[in-house]
């Protein structure tokens, strides 16, 4: 009997992958996306099979293991962590019909799925499918995907969770227009579909009930969509703290003043940054473990419990940005050069906190739930 390969944090392939990403940070930035060979290494460590049902060869990874894996990769490079986080996207596919899932994973569970939902484009019913045309923005991870999903709107449907049409990568044109201050190597370009007939069984409602009952599929999909992105900020912040420590212990002041490591202000700030980041992480993973316990037992999940995940996600994303900004400030003029890692880390952390899943509106939605009010569709 062939032994099951170690996946995730236990994979022997992980450390060589992290070393490779660190060594190629500048090259990846110039390229503008995560290269195919790194995507293949993501497959090797089990990223894309993490939440695929075991009956299709899935990796049986827990949310905690997956999130810690994304956090670890994000410390090596924020863009790499962001693209890796879409290994979670197999949970979006969970609302496809069971027969479609069986077809999808017939050859391998390591299917790389990416997509873009907004703005949902109107589709025309045709036979037993829909004629899809349109353009969608923010296609993170699309450059390495073999399967693409796009947001569609069927006449008569309104509000609620968005519908997606899923198709092979070859049927989608990627327009390379991603030009941002941070997370540049995510290659989150526009997706363009000229004229594709998508069978009805290859459409899904993003975040709807899964067609196959597994604990991973029962874990709240939209909450985890926020979690996998938010934890990128924690990885970036950890790297920023480490870079600040390196700077403080290796660099002498040009003025003749004590090096940063001996300055009370630096020592105080460093301790505060550690407290901020570790506290946010502790709460984030505490809520994740509590939710995993609930869905593993098959217990019903209350809106308040899902909102706790969302609030913790916004908090860790914002905390990661705050910690990274403070590390950048502590570096003084050294950090302003594009050649120094802290300049890139700062911009990556700020971009994470700007995402719609972690912006100010998510605080309001979380507060509404705490007050017993109904949040916007898709929030819980």
Secondary structure, 3 states (H helix, E strand, C coil): CCCCCCCHHHCCCHHHHHHHHHHCHHHHHHHCCCCHHHHHHHHHCCCCCCCCCHHHCCCCCCHHHHHHHHHHHHHHCHHHHHHHHHHHHHHHHHHCCHHHHHHHCCCCCCCCEEEEEEEEEECEEECCEEEEEEEEEEECCHHHCCEEEEEEECCCCCCCCCEEEEEEHHHCEEECCCCCCCCHHHCCEEEEEEEEEEEHHHEEECCCCCCCCCHHHHCCHHHHHHHHHHHHHHHHHHHHHHHHHHHHHHCCCCCCCCCHHHCHHHHHHHHHHHHHHHHHHHHHHHHHHHHHHHHHHCCCCCHHHHHHHHHHHHHHHHHHHHHHHHHHHHCHHHHHCCCCHHHHHHHHHHHHHHCHHHCHHHHHHHHHHHCCCCCCCCCC
